[in-house]
Amino acid sequence: MKHNMSLPFYSDSKRNKNPYRGMVVEVRNNNVDKAIRILKKKMQDDGFFNELRKRECYTSKSEKRRLAKAAGRRREQKENEKRLEEFGF
């Protein structure tokens, strides 16, 4: 059985329009400061800075496991507090 694995067809205008698939921020009225603020906000929402902080130095498997367990405990405590507030138990 033969499989035809062809890529979708894009016209040259669409392909060459933006070869880099990243974030795009428009600069309006030569206001670069506002564009930088918008870019920082987009990057913050995307989790870019958290990823940079994580990749800054090596974390061992045991440290990753410890951090994951601590995050789970925080999530569980938050869920318990929410349930206590909502239902009273």
RARA-V669041 format. One record per pair of residues at least 24 apart in sequence whose C-alpha atoms are under 10 Angstrom apart, sorted by the first residue. I is the first residue (numbers start at 1). J is the second residue. If there is no record, write none. Layout:
<<I,J> <I,J>>
This chain:
none
